[in-house]
Amino acid sequence: MIAEGRAAPAFSCEADDGSNISLAILRGRIVVLYFYPADDTETCTLEAQQFSARAREFAAAGAQVIGVSPDSIVSHCKFRDKYGLAVRLISDPDLAMCKAYGVWRLKTLFGRTYMGIERTTVLIGSRGKVARIWRKVRLKGHVDAVLAAAKALNQGDDLT
């Protein structure tokens, strides 16, 4: 399980632009990883749109925003193009990254239990340490809180 103040788990995944993204490649930058269950579903779409609407502000704060789900690159590209998303999306089809970040969890919906992605956002400092974790994310005000934390981190927080 990941924890604030500890090293973020390494990862290497394919992105919607055909590149490979890894924590090593992102070293030196603040990274916002938001884990979501599925492309083109109501809440996941709203979350992606909200992060996309603030993409320039995250970039100005030195932060790279990346959405992570088990969906395929083909699905990610369709999702990105349909909604004009301004965030990168990476595919984790084998769930290795989701499991390493502790977001693949037992969930309950209407009395039924199943394994799935727990909507989670992880803020990683430029030195690769986890600065903040938001679990069981509710969208109202979430992107504002993540942006404020990224700005604070960029201004010299000791976890960078």
Buried (B, 14 or more C-beta within 10 A) or exposed (E): EBEEEEEBBEBEBBBBEEEEBEBEEBEEEBBBBBBBBBBBEEBBBEBBBBBBEBBEBBEEBBBBBBBBBBBEBEBBBBBBEEBEBBBBBBBBEEEBBBEBBBBBBEEEEEEEEEEBBBBBBBBBBBBBBBBBBBEEBEEEEBBEBBBEBBBBBBEEBEBB
